[in-house]
Amino acid sequence: MNNFINREKELSQLNTLYRSPKSELVIVYGRRRLGKTYLLKEFSQHLPHCYFMADKAGQQSLKSNIALALSLALNEPLLQRMEYPSWYDLFATFDRFRDKGSKFIFIIDEYQYLCQADPAFSSYIQKWWDEKWRYDNILFILCGSVTSMMYKETLAESSPLYGRASAHILLAPFSYRHIQDFLPGKTENDLIEMFALSGGVPRYMELLQGYNSFTEALTNLVLSKNGILYSEARYLLHEEISTPNTCWSILNALGSGTTKISELGSRLGLPANQLTRYIDLLKDLFLVRREVPVLEKNPAKSKKGIYLVDDFFIRLWFGAIYPYESFLEFDQIELTLKRLTPLIRAHIAYCYEQICREFIKLNIHNFDVVRLGRQWGKNYEIDVCGVDSDNRISLAGECKWSHKMVGRSILRDLHQKIEHNHLPLSDNPTYCLFSRTGFSDDLIKEAKNSSTNIILTGSLW
């Protein structure tokens, strides 16, 4: 297995910026556990660079530690021994000792801690960038995990650094197709279950490598009080968000089935305009998403939109585990696991639908589809639905995470959903059925002999 997995797009973007003939300022951000630091180290390891990870130390200590990092990177002991009354003195000394003949990479990781230690730090960077570094030969990378603060300090219009960055790289979780790189040799059903637990977060997938099954991993990592991920939800919110209690309440409400913004506002006692601010923050962290029926012509303004927990691990926690946390505090793992079984089964089925839609997106060139998602109404739901340029259904599918084979009745029910609800249908639609267990002989025969395009998919690779 390769040590460095995925992130080829981000790595290519950084290499392109390094080859640029001018200085570049880059912002790399995203929630914890997504591999930002690993990406930056992979990119810079064979290039002239200084990597510094900030911490929660005081301003003077941070200044000394940056000087030490620069001293080691430039092989200049004098940098470490000098005194720096101001940040500008440190920047000037760095410039004096740095070789200007080749581009130098200066990376500050956990940038938000520097801003917490010195609220004016971004202003110092802005001044030095505008007067010195932008005319120099440097690739300056600011990386951070606390998304709200990174946005405030580097991306917002009120930020001193606004408009100066050449690139903003927001890291997202991996897609399902990458989990095999972390868990080679697993069956496809095992991989789907493991992905339903990890949600594509690289650190979580690394932790799964030591376990043979979903149940074993869930028990040891999440349900045990000593498990690495037992307090992960709380840790994530408290580290990433300045208002963790409100966001916790939102995720708890979504996990228990509340989906409408009006329902959320009523449950939490918050007006919709105030609630939207918290929702947007959770969306930036890839924890929440808004979904509308795919046939909606103007999704952004649709009143049919609902909000869902997007991160699989967080969805599992709030949708199944959190209500039984008091049991786990008393080490009643077996009893909890027994009660969780139907909730976990429903969670994996939900994740399976997401993975199936991802499969269609990866093969979108084979279908007459311009937009893909889910379609639902008052009395029906279509798991996978693609529409053509005329906003007609050109692909419709059902996903069955069941121990039973899928038979002709599922296909018949799919046809009836479209007909009974008078949904617009293209002239040559494709029907796609997904099943973990396989398909009955009569359905396979119908798919072969039908004049309609019927695709039966048992494998998602």
C-alpha positions, 0 to 999 in steps of 0.5 A, a space after each residue: 500500500 502506498 504511504 501517500 493516498 489520493 490528494 493528487 489534485 491538491 498535490 498537483 496544484 501545489 507543485 504548479 504554484 511552486 513552479 510559478 515564476 512569482 511569489 504565491 500565497 496559499 491557504 490550506 484549511 479544513 477540519 481535523 483528521 483530513 490529512 492537511 499536514 501529511 499533504 504539505 509534508 509530502 509536497 515539500 519534503 524534497 524542496 527547500 522549505 521550512 515547516 512550522 506547526 504552531 501551538 497554544 504557547 504564548 507569543 514570545 515562545 511562538 516567535 522563538 520556536 519559529 526562529 528555531 524552525 527557520 534556523 534548522 531549515 536554512 542551516 543558520 544557527 545564528 537565527 536561533 540565537 538572535 533576539 526579535 523585538 517584533 515579528 518584522 525583525 524575524 521576517 527581515 532576518 529570515 529574508 537576509 539569510 534565505 537563498 533568493 536564487 530558488 523558490 523557498 517554501 515557508 509553511 505555517 501549520 495550525 495558523 489559528 494558534 498564532 492568531 489567537 496568541 497575537 490577534 494582529 498577526 495576520 496584519 503583520 503578515 499582510 504588511 510584509 507580504 504587500 511590501 516584501 514577499 509578493 515581489 520575492 521568490 517565496 511560496 508562503 502556505 498558511 494551514 489551519 484546522 479551525 475552519 471558522 477562524 481560518 476563514 475569518 483570518 484569511 478569506 473573509 472580506 474583513 481579513 487583512 489577507 483578503 484577496 492576496 491568496 493565489 489559491 484556497 485549498 479546502 480539503 474534503 473527506 475521501 470518497 468510497 473508492 479510496 477505502 480499498 487503499 487503506 483496507 486491502 483484502 477486505 470484501 466489498 461488503 466489509 469495505 462498505 460497512 467500514 466506510 459507513 463508520 469512517 466516512 472517508 476521513 483518512 485518520 479514521 480509516 487508518 484506525 480501522 486497519 487493526 480490525 477484522 470487522 465493522 462490529 469489532 471496530 465499532 466496539 473497540 474504537 467508539 463504544 468503549 470508553 477507552 476507544 480513540 473515537 469515543 469522545 471524537 464528536 465532542 472533541 471535533 466540535 470543541 476544537 473546530 467551532 467557537 459555538 460548540 453547544 449550539 452546533 451540538 444541538 443542531 447535529 443532535 436534532 438532525 440525527 434524531 430526524 429533524 430536517 427542516 430549517 423551521 423545525 430546527 429553529 423551533 426545537 432550538 429556539 433560534 430564528 432562521 437567520 441566526 440558525 443559518 449561520 451555524 448551518 453554514 459553518 457545519 457545511 464548511 466542516 462537511 458535517 451537514 449538507 442541504 439536499 433538495 429533490 433532484 427534479 427541482 429546477 431551482 435548488 437554491 430557492 427550493 422550499 423542499 430542501 432538507 438538512 442532513 448530517 453529511 459526515 458518516 461517523 457523526 451521523 452514526 454517533 448522533 443518529 444511533 450511539 449518542 442516545 445510549 451514551 449513559 449505558 456506555 458510561 457504565 460499560 454496558 457495551 453488549 446491551 448497547 450494541 444489541 439495541 443499536 443493531 437496527 439503527 446501525 443497519 439503517 445507517 449502513 443502508 443510508 450510506 450504501 445509497 450514498 455510495 451507489 450515487 457516487 458510483 453513478 457519478 463516477 460513470 456519468 459519461 455512460 448516461 444522459 444525466 446532467 444532474 444526479 441525486 435523490 427524488 422524493 415526494 409525500 408518498 414516495 422516494 427514489 434512491 438514485 435519480 438522474 435528470 437530462 437537460 430537459 429536466 426529465 428522469 433519464 436514470 432511476 435506481 433503487 439500492 437494497 442493503 439487504 440479505 435478500 436477493 432483489 427480484 422483479 417486484 423492486 423494478 415494478 415498484 420503481 416504475 409505479 413510483 414514476 407513473 403514479 406520481 406523474 414524474 417526467 420521464 425521458 424517451 429512453 430512460 435507464 433503470 439501475 438496481 443495486 444489491 449487496 446480495 444479488 438478483 433473482 433469476 427472473 429479474 436477470 432474465 428480464 434485464 437481458 430481454 427487455 427493450 428498456 435499459 436495465 442495469 443490475 449492479 452488485 459490485 461498485 468497483 
